[in-house]
């Protein structure tokens, strides 16, 4: 199962797909293994059917998964069960502007750069 969260995380490699002849005519082959031994497959679940991640990016203005003020002022009680709601936090990074990474780089602080920006939705 392939999980594509954002450009900052893991992403699909078209070059590797070409090399492995992963063209969507069948289930994707095994691409490799993560350091913990978890197998990594290409994007196709079966013939012409792309695997879709159940992880969705939070829309902070959405009353189901967002925060009352539309900002990063809350976290999900349980990111695997968004129906449990949210809980307030004292402060969170802005959804606009920039933040400095631990390595000293400056990046946009838009939704999708933090793990808290995602929730599991099996529907």
C-alpha positions, 0 to 999 in steps of 0.5 A, spaced: 500 500 500 502 506 498 501 512 502 503 519 499 502 524 504 505 530 502 511 533 498 515 533 504 514 526 506 514 520 502 512 520 494 511 516 488 517 515 484 515 515 476 523 513 475 522 507 479 515 505 476 518 505 469 524 501 471 520 496 475 515 496 469 509 498 473 504 500 468 497 499 472 496 493 468 496 489 475 497 489 482 504 493 483 510 490 484 514 490 491 518 496 491 522 495 497 522 495 504 522 500 509 527 500 515 523 497 520 521 491 514 515 494 512 514 492 505 513 498 500 509 497 494 507 501 488 501 505 487 496 500 483 492 495 488 489 491 481 489 493 474 488 500 473 485 501 480 490 506 484 491 505 492 488 511 495 490 512 502 485 513 508 489 519 511 486 525 509 488 532 510 485 536 515 481 542 513 481 547 519 474 550 518 471 544 517 467 543 524 468 535 523 475 535 524 477 543 524 478 548 530 472 553 532 476 559 529 479 555 523 486 556 526 491 550 528 488 551 535 486 544 537 488 537 536 484 531 534 482 527 540 484 521 536 486 521 529 484 514 528 477 516 530 475 523 528 468 523 531 471 523 538 472 531 536 478 535 538 481 538 544 484 545 545 491 547 545 494 553 548 498 555 541 499 552 534 503 554 528 499 559 524 496 556 517 499 562 513 506 565 513 513 561 514 516 556 520 523 554 521 525 547 521 529 543 525 535 544 520 534 551 519 530 551 513 524 556 512 518 553 509 511 555 508 506 553 514 500 551 510 496 545 512 499 538 511 506 539 513 505 537 520 502 530 522 497 533 526 494 536 519 492 529 517 486 524 520 484 517 518 478 516 514 476 509 512 470 512 508 
